[in-house]
Amino acid sequence: MCHGRAALPNVEGMNMLDALGRGQVPSRTTMTRAPVIAIFFAAGLFVVSPGCSEKGVGDPCTPEQEYEVDFNGFTLNDVNVESKSFQCRTRLCLVNHFQGRVSCPYGQNADGTPTTGTQKCTVPGTDNDYITGDLNDPITKATVKPQCTNRRDDRAVYCSCRCADINGNKPSDQTFCKCPDGFTCSQLVTSVGVGVSEGLTGSFCIKNGTEYDPIKDACEDTCNASTNPCPPR
């Protein structure tokens, strides 16, 4: 029988990431939700039992950052890894090169008004807890970019786990998962800064055919209620 266990980062390590600055490695928590979150230009973290296909890989998840009204959304160039996700059996929610918010596929304008034929972005599970965006940013304001049709949330945001280290190996002193059918073990995090645990680097299970190519996967078309409908999953 296979038994999994999570290798979670220590709080001090994640606080160091916060210190690197909001632009590169933001970390957010709420009063009622307290996962550990980190964003990198190639990011990572976690995992489970060696030799066993991890249950729950590929399950949908909504990143905890989306429960904050001042969060404008993810950017296509980044990878976001959230550990201790209570939505995932793997305890890790992966955002692999995704634009916008899972909970608001059509986005909204800088003044907070919805795009044509849609509604304002709100905190998931609420009807009137509207997304205000970063009030300190006079340009972005309440803007939430619409999702890219070629990298929608079902292809880029889901529960995952760490399947190899930075060298593609699985040393015995660390814990890893085995990607299930339909998933590929892909290198996503090569470096997260000096003094940060190596457990934050390495490869993670991603859906087959979703490896990110900055040229091929450029965001040419976005969700639009009239021309490119993208109903929430």
N, C-alpha and C positions, 0 to 999 in steps of 0.2 A: 504494500500500500504506500502511496506517495503522500508525504506530509510536507507542507510548505511553511516557511517562516519568513517574516519580513526583516530585512536588514535596513533599519531606518537611520537617518542621519541624526547627529546630535544637534541640539538647539544652538550651541555655540557656533557650529559650522555654518548654519543657515544665517545666523546673525551677521557673520562675516560677509555673507553674500549681500545682505542689506546694506552694509557699509560701503560696498562697491558703487553704490549710486543707483537711483531710480531708473535712469535711462538704460542701464545695461542689465541690472539684476534686481528688479523690484520684488518685494515680498509683501503680501497683504494678508491680514487676518481680520476676522470680525469678532464681535462679542460672543456670538453663539456658534461660530464656526472657526476652528483653529488648526487648519492643516499647515504643513510647511510647504511653501511655494518658492520656486526659483525660476527665473527666465534667463536663458543664455542664447547666444547666437548659434550655438549648437549645444543643446542642454541634456541633462540627465539625472538619474537617481534610482534607487531601490533594489530589493528583490526577494526571490522565493527559492523553491527547492530544486537542486540540480537533478537532471534526468527525468523530470516529470513535466508534462505539458501543463502549463498553469491555467486553471479554470478562471474564467472571467475576462481573459484577454479579448479585447474587441467590444466589450460591453460599452454602451454609451455613457458618457459622464459630462456634467456641466462644471467647468472649473470654478473653484470657490471665488476667484476674483470677480466673477460675474454677479456675485451677490453684493457688490459694493457699487453705490450710485456714481462714484467718481471715476470708475474704470471705463475708459473709452473703447477698449477692445484690444485684441492681439494684432501683431503685425506679421506679414508673410515671411519676413526674413528670420524670424525667431523660432526657437523651440522652447516650450514651457513644460516643466515637469512638476507635478504637484504630488507630494508624498502624503501619507496618512489620509488619503481621500476615503471618506466613509461611503461614497457612492460605488467604489470599486472593490471587488473581492481581492484584487491584487494589491489594493491600497495605493495605487498610483494612477493618476489621470494624466495622460500625455496629450500635449497640443503640439503637433508636428507641422510647422510652417502653415499657419492658418491665419486668415484675416477676419477681423471683426469679433462679434460675439455669437456664441452658439445659440443663445436665447433670443437673438434679434437678427435674423438672416438678411433683412433688407436695410438695416442700419437706420440712421437718422441724420438730420441736418445739424449744422453748428449751433443753431438757435434752439435745438431740441424738438423742432417740428418733425413729424414723420415724413418719409418719402411718399410720393404719390401712390395712393391706394393701400397704404399700410397704416400701422399704428406706432405711437412712440415706443421707444425701447424702455422696458421696465426690468426691475429685479425679478429673476425667475420665481414664479409662484405668486406674484403680486399683480394687481391691476393698475395701481396708481403710484407705485414707488418708482418714479421716473428716473432715468439715467441723466444726471446733470453733467457728467464729464469732469475734466480737470478744470476747476474754476480759476486756477492760477495760470492757465494757458489761454491768452487772449486770441489765439489763432484757431486752435482746435476746438476749444470750448466744449460743447456737448456732442460733437461729431462722433458718430459710430459708423465706420465703413461697412458697406455691405459685404457679405461673403463672396468669395470668388467661386464661380460656378464649377471650375475645374478642381478646386480643393475645398469642397464643402465640409461641414463638420463630420459627416459620416465617413469621410475619407481621411480626416486629419485629427480628429479629437475623439479619444476613447481610452478605455482602461488598458494598461500595458504593464510590462515588467522588464527588468534588466536581465539580458541574456548573455552578456560577455563583457569583459573589461575593455580598457582602451586599446589593448593589443589584440583583441579578438579571442583571448584565452579565458579559461574558467578556473583560476587557481583555487585550490582546496580550502584556503583560509577565508574565502568569500562565498557568498550565496548567490545563485543565479537561477533563472527559470529556463524552461525549454519552450520555444514558441510552438503553438499549436498549428494544425494544418491551416493554410490560408494566410500565414504570417511569415515574415522574414526577419531574421536577426540583423539589424542595421545599425551601423555606427552613427550616433547622433551627437555625442558629447566628447570632444577631444581635450578640452581644458576649461576649468572653472575658476582658476585663480590660485595664487600661492597660499599654501596652508590649509586648503580645503580638502576634505576626504576624497580619496580616489573612488570611493563608492558613488560619487556624483558623476563619474565619467563612464564612458563605454557605450555599449550597444543595447538597443531596446527593440521589442517586438513591434513591427509595423505591418499593416495590411499589404499583401502582395500587390505590386504595381503602383505603390504610392510613394516610392523614393522621390525626394524633392530635387528637381533640377531648376536652378534659378532662371534658365533661359526657356526651357520647355514649359515650365509651370508658372510663367509670368501671368499676372492677373489681367487677362484681356477682357473678360466678360464677368459681370457681377450680377448678383441676384436683383431682379427687378420684377415687381408685381405684375407688370403688363407684358414684358417681353421675355423674361427669364424667371418664371415662378419658382420659388424655393420654399415650399411649405416646411415649417419646423418639423423635426423628426419626432 
